[in-house]
Amino acid sequence: MGEVFGQLDDIAAEHDLPLLTTRLLGSRPPSARELAEAPAGTLQLATYGASLAVHRALSRVYGPPAAVVGVSFGEIAAVTAAGVLTVADGARAALDLTRVLAFCPGGLTVLGCAADHAARLLATAGAADTVVAVVNDDRAVVVSGPSADLVRVEKTAGELGTSAVRLRLPFSSHHPALAPQAEAFATLLRAYPWSRARCPVFSAVAQRSYRPDDDLRLGLADCLVKPAVVPTVLHQLHTCRPDMLLEAGTGDALATAARRVLEPCGGPPVHAPLADPDFPW
């Protein structure tokens, strides 16, 4: 944490954001809510840094990963972990995305159902401008759209007995209407030098691993306009026969999805180190 956030504090200072090292490593680290209420970019920088810190710690214990998987915002940390971007430039890219997201009106809501059920629910709610943005597994999806649409979606979900939780994020994403913002993000990403990945990088948005001839700037920008389908990329990863899957983040949503998706086909052990106090560091 000290190594990673020591570098990120320099980037935070460039953008007049709160320094994170002393706050996150202090006796009373801030909650996600407190980070979300801080100046725009603080939460994204903290999330990005936490993923890289977990990645570095796991690499020292278990060795470098055979592959990395990026889901939505996590693609920036994934390509950085693979050596495509430096830690500092990955942080700058995360803040670039924050600037672009400020012009992405709407919101995101998690629905406790499969993608086909979510599509029917959106139709029932008359939410024509809302789309399925992220498919985690057959029990959880994220939908993206205008705030008024999401209110109707959440009301309809309640009437149908489907859980609906609005994410505390003041923007939409993974929506085809955000093509101008995606183009702006891709343009900002061209300011940084990009290296060849040290290991395969799987993208839930591309629904495959990136190829050497792919333009990863466009790949990251696609996260603004295309859906992320986690089960598809997990099944592809499973063909690589990994010994285990480790979630490099602060929660366990992806680890839960991986267990649900891969257990029926004899998948490897899945761990979310920061969410499991008994994880064998």
C-alpha positions as CSV (number, residue, x, y, z in Angstrom):
1,M,0.0,0.0,0.0
2,G,2.8,2.4,0.9
3,E,4.6,1.7,-2.4
4,V,1.6,2.2,-4.6
5,F,-0.1,5.1,-2.8
6,G,3.3,6.9,-2.4
7,Q,3.2,7.2,-6.2
8,L,-0.5,8.1,-6.3
9,D,-0.1,10.9,-3.9
10,D,2.1,12.7,-6.4
11,I,-0.7,12.3,-9.0
12,A,-3.3,13.4,-6.4
13,A,-1.2,16.6,-5.8
14,E,-1.1,17.3,-9.5
15,H,-4.9,17.4,-9.5
16,D,-5.4,19.1,-6.1
17,L,-7.0,16.0,-4.7
18,P,-6.6,14.8,-1.0
19,L,-3.5,12.7,-0.4
20,L,-4.5,9.1,0.3
21,T,-1.5,7.4,1.9
22,T,-1.9,8.8,5.4
23,R,-5.7,8.5,5.3
24,L,-5.9,4.9,4.0
25,L,-3.0,3.6,6.2
26,G,-4.1,5.6,9.3
27,S,-6.0,4.3,12.4
28,R,-9.4,5.3,10.9
29,P,-9.4,4.8,7.1
30,P,-12.3,6.4,5.3
31,S,-15.3,4.4,4.2
32,A,-16.3,4.1,0.5
33,R,-19.1,6.6,1.3
34,E,-16.6,9.1,2.6
35,L,-14.4,8.6,-0.4
36,A,-17.3,9.1,-2.7
37,E,-18.2,12.4,-1.0
38,A,-14.6,13.7,-1.4
39,P,-13.6,15.7,-4.5
40,A,-14.3,13.9,-7.8
41,G,-11.6,11.4,-8.6
42,T,-10.7,10.6,-5.0
43,L,-12.7,7.4,-5.0
44,Q,-11.5,6.3,-8.4
45,L,-7.9,6.9,-7.4
46,A,-8.3,4.9,-4.2
47,T,-10.0,2.0,-6.0
48,Y,-7.4,1.9,-8.7
49,G,-4.6,2.0,-6.1
50,A,-6.2,-0.7,-3.9
51,S,-6.4,-3.1,-6.8
52,L,-2.7,-2.5,-7.7
53,A,-1.6,-2.9,-4.1
54,V,-3.4,-6.2,-3.8
55,H,-1.9,-7.3,-7.1
56,R,1.6,-6.5,-6.0
57,A,1.1,-8.3,-2.6
58,L,-0.3,-11.4,-4.3
59,S,2.5,-11.4,-6.9
60,R,5.1,-11.5,-4.1
61,V,3.3,-14.3,-2.3
62,Y,2.2,-16.5,-5.2
63,G,4.3,-15.2,-8.1
64,P,3.2,-13.2,-11.2
65,P,-0.3,-14.0,-12.6
66,A,-0.7,-16.1,-15.6
67,A,-3.4,-13.7,-16.8
68,V,-5.4,-10.7,-15.6
69,V,-9.1,-9.9,-16.1
70,G,-10.5,-6.4,-16.3
71,V,-14.1,-5.6,-15.7
72,S,-15.3,-2.0,-16.5
73,F,-13.2,0.6,-14.5
74,G,-11.0,-2.3,-13.4
75,E,-9.6,-2.6,-16.9
76,I,-7.3,0.4,-16.1
77,A,-5.8,-1.5,-13.1
78,A,-5.6,-4.7,-15.2
79,V,-3.6,-3.3,-18.0
80,T,-1.3,-1.5,-15.5
81,A,-0.8,-4.8,-13.6
82,A,0.2,-6.3,-16.9
83,G,2.8,-3.6,-17.5
84,V,1.0,-1.8,-20.3
85,L,0.9,1.5,-18.4
86,T,3.1,2.7,-15.5
87,V,1.4,3.1,-12.1
88,A,1.5,6.8,-12.5
89,D,0.0,6.9,-16.0
90,G,-2.6,4.4,-15.0
91,A,-3.6,6.8,-12.2
92,R,-3.7,9.7,-14.6
93,A,-5.9,7.5,-17.0
94,A,-8.3,6.8,-14.1
95,L,-8.6,10.5,-13.4
96,D,-9.1,11.2,-17.1
97,L,-12.0,8.8,-17.0
98,T,-13.4,10.7,-14.0
99,R,-13.4,13.9,-16.0
100,V,-15.2,12.2,-18.9
101,L,-17.8,10.6,-16.6
102,A,-18.8,14.0,-15.3
103,F,-20.5,14.4,-18.7
104,C,-22.3,11.0,-18.6
105,P,-25.7,11.8,-17.1
106,G,-27.8,9.2,-15.5
107,G,-27.0,6.4,-13.2
108,L,-26.5,2.6,-12.6
109,T,-28.7,0.2,-10.7
110,V,-27.9,-3.4,-9.7
111,L,-30.7,-5.9,-10.3
112,G,-30.8,-9.3,-8.6
113,C,-31.7,-11.3,-11.7
114,A,-30.4,-12.8,-14.9
115,A,-29.9,-10.7,-18.0
116,D,-33.0,-12.0,-19.9
117,H,-35.2,-11.2,-16.9
118,A,-33.6,-7.8,-16.7
119,A,-34.4,-7.1,-20.3
120,R,-38.1,-8.0,-19.8
121,L,-38.2,-5.9,-16.6
122,L,-36.9,-2.9,-18.6
123,A,-39.6,-3.4,-21.2
124,T,-42.3,-3.7,-18.5
125,A,-41.0,-0.5,-16.9
126,G,-41.1,1.4,-20.2
127,A,-37.4,2.2,-19.8
128,A,-36.6,2.4,-23.5
129,D,-33.4,4.4,-22.9
130,T,-32.0,2.0,-20.2
131,V,-29.7,-1.0,-21.1
132,V,-28.1,-4.0,-19.5
133,A,-24.6,-2.6,-18.8
134,V,-22.9,-5.4,-16.8
135,V,-23.7,-9.1,-16.5
136,N,-22.0,-10.5,-13.4
137,D,-23.7,-13.9,-13.5
138,D,-27.2,-15.4,-13.7
139,R,-28.3,-13.6,-10.5
140,A,-26.9,-10.1,-10.8
141,V,-26.8,-7.5,-13.6
142,V,-26.2,-3.7,-13.7
143,V,-28.5,-1.5,-15.8
144,S,-27.5,1.9,-17.1
145,G,-29.8,4.8,-18.1
146,P,-31.4,8.1,-17.3
147,S,-32.3,8.7,-13.7
148,A,-36.0,8.9,-14.4
149,D,-35.9,5.5,-16.2
150,L,-34.1,4.0,-13.3
151,V,-36.7,5.1,-10.8
152,R,-39.3,3.3,-12.9
153,V,-37.1,0.3,-13.2
154,E,-36.6,0.1,-9.5
155,K,-40.3,0.5,-8.8
156,T,-41.2,-2.3,-11.3
157,A,-38.5,-4.5,-9.8
158,G,-40.0,-4.1,-6.4
159,E,-43.4,-5.0,-7.7
160,L,-42.0,-8.2,-9.3
161,G,-40.0,-9.2,-6.2
162,T,-36.6,-8.4,-7.8
163,S,-34.0,-6.6,-5.7
164,A,-32.8,-3.3,-7.1
165,V,-30.0,-1.2,-5.6
166,R,-28.9,2.2,-7.0
167,L,-25.2,2.6,-7.0
168,R,-23.9,5.8,-5.4
169,L,-22.4,7.0,-8.6
170,P,-23.6,10.2,-10.3
171,F,-23.1,8.9,-13.9
172,S,-24.1,6.2,-16.3
173,S,-21.7,4.0,-18.2
174,H,-21.7,1.0,-20.7
175,H,-24.4,2.9,-22.7
176,P,-24.4,3.3,-26.5
177,A,-25.4,7.0,-26.1
178,L,-22.0,7.8,-24.6
179,A,-20.1,7.5,-27.9
180,P,-18.9,11.2,-27.7
181,Q,-17.5,10.6,-24.2
182,A,-15.8,7.4,-25.3
183,E,-14.1,9.2,-28.1
184,A,-13.0,11.9,-25.8
185,F,-11.6,9.3,-23.3
186,A,-9.7,7.5,-26.1
187,T,-8.2,10.9,-27.2
188,L,-7.0,11.6,-23.6
189,L,-5.4,8.1,-23.4
190,R,-3.2,8.8,-26.4
191,A,-1.1,11.1,-24.2
192,Y,0.5,8.1,-22.5
193,P,3.1,5.6,-23.7
194,W,1.8,2.1,-24.0
195,S,3.9,-1.1,-23.7
196,R,3.3,-4.7,-24.6
197,A,1.5,-6.7,-22.0
198,R,3.6,-9.1,-19.9
199,C,0.7,-11.5,-19.6
200,P,-2.7,-12.0,-21.3
201,V,-5.3,-9.3,-20.4
202,F,-8.9,-10.6,-20.6
203,S,-11.6,-7.9,-21.0
204,A,-15.2,-8.5,-20.0
205,V,-16.2,-5.7,-22.5
206,A,-14.2,-7.2,-25.4
207,Q,-15.3,-10.6,-24.2
208,R,-11.9,-12.1,-25.0
209,S,-8.2,-11.5,-24.3
210,Y,-6.6,-8.5,-26.0
211,R,-4.4,-9.3,-29.0
212,P,-1.0,-7.7,-29.7
213,D,-2.5,-5.7,-32.6
214,D,-5.5,-4.3,-30.5
215,D,-5.5,-0.6,-29.7
216,L,-6.0,-0.8,-25.9
217,R,-6.9,2.9,-25.8
218,L,-10.0,2.1,-27.9
219,G,-10.6,-1.0,-25.7
220,L,-10.7,1.0,-22.5
221,A,-12.9,3.6,-24.2
222,D,-15.3,0.8,-25.2
223,C,-16.1,0.4,-21.5
224,L,-18.2,3.6,-21.8
225,V,-20.4,2.3,-24.6
226,K,-20.4,-1.5,-24.6
227,P,-21.7,-4.0,-22.0
228,A,-19.4,-6.1,-19.8
229,V,-20.3,-9.8,-19.8
230,V,-18.3,-11.5,-17.0
231,P,-19.5,-15.1,-17.6
232,T,-18.2,-15.2,-21.1
233,V,-14.7,-14.0,-20.2
234,L,-14.6,-16.3,-17.2
235,H,-15.3,-19.4,-19.3
236,Q,-12.6,-18.3,-21.7
237,L,-10.2,-17.9,-18.8
238,H,-11.1,-21.4,-17.5
239,T,-9.7,-22.9,-20.7
240,C,-6.3,-21.7,-19.6
241,R,-6.6,-24.0,-16.6
242,P,-5.6,-21.5,-13.8
243,D,-4.6,-22.9,-10.4
244,M,-6.9,-20.3,-8.7
245,L,-8.6,-17.0,-9.3
246,L,-7.9,-14.0,-7.0
247,E,-9.9,-10.8,-6.9
248,A,-7.6,-7.8,-6.7
249,G,-10.1,-5.4,-5.2
250,T,-11.7,-4.4,-2.0
251,G,-14.9,-6.5,-2.2
252,D,-15.9,-10.0,-3.4
253,A,-18.5,-9.3,-6.1
254,L,-16.4,-10.7,-8.9
255,A,-15.2,-13.7,-6.8
256,T,-18.9,-14.5,-6.0
257,A,-19.7,-14.3,-9.8
258,A,-16.7,-16.5,-10.6
259,R,-17.8,-19.2,-8.1
260,R,-21.3,-19.2,-9.5
261,V,-20.2,-19.3,-13.1
262,L,-17.3,-21.8,-12.8
263,E,-18.2,-24.2,-10.0
264,P,-20.6,-26.2,-12.2
265,C,-17.8,-26.9,-14.7
266,G,-15.2,-27.8,-12.0
267,G,-13.6,-24.4,-11.8
268,P,-10.5,-23.6,-9.7
269,P,-10.6,-22.2,-6.1
270,V,-11.7,-18.5,-6.0
271,H,-10.6,-16.1,-3.3
272,A,-11.2,-12.4,-2.6
273,P,-8.3,-11.7,-0.3
274,L,-9.4,-8.3,1.2
275,A,-12.9,-9.7,1.9
276,D,-11.7,-12.9,3.5
277,P,-10.0,-12.4,6.9
278,D,-8.7,-16.0,6.7
279,F,-7.0,-15.7,3.3
280,P,-3.5,-17.3,3.5
281,W,-1.2,-14.3,2.8
